[in-house]
Amino acid sequence: MLLIRAIVRPEKKDEVLSELSRAGFHAATVVDVVGRGKQKGIKIGGIVYDEIPKSLILMAVRDEDKDDVIRTVLAAAKTSEKGAYGDGKVFVSPIEEAYTISSGAKGL
């Protein structure tokens, strides 16, 4: 099992979730977050905004689904053909165990 964390622009969140669902990956948790990456914030006029709104999409997936999920997120989250700073990041981490609260069942 793997935990995939995708940080995307808020305006791309619905598109990413829609494409994931269309690809058969329906389960996700979404959190509104703020942060900055390589772009170090944005400057509008004389004001610098160093905390930029983003959406964090969390998904627990089977190991064999990793490449499909990542490919789907990358394609849906890009703002242009080449992409741009601030489009986001995807992180993949192992999950040692998972349990369903209602049944106590182990696994996804």
DAUR-V507981 format. One line per field, one symbol per residue. ss: DSSP state (h for helix, s for strand, l for the rest). phi: phi as a letter, one per 20 degrees, with the letter a starting at -180 (. if undefined). psi: psi as a letter, one per 20 degrees, with the letter a starting at -180 (. if undefined). A space follows every 10 residues. Layout:
ss->???
phi->???
psi->???
This chain:
ss->lssssssslh hhhhhhhhhh hhllllllss ssssslllll lsssllsssl lsssssssss slhhhhhhhh hhhhhhhlll lllllllsss ssssllllsl lllllsll
phi->.cdddddcfg fdgfffffff ffendeebdc ceccrbcffl ncdcmedddd cdfbddddbe cfgfegffff gffgffefeb genbgnfpbc dccfdfbbce ffdmfeof
psi->qqppoporqh iighgghghg ghijnhpqpp pprqaqchik aqpocjppoj opprpopppp rqgiighggg ggggghipir girqpihaqp qpqqpgqqqp ghijqqa.
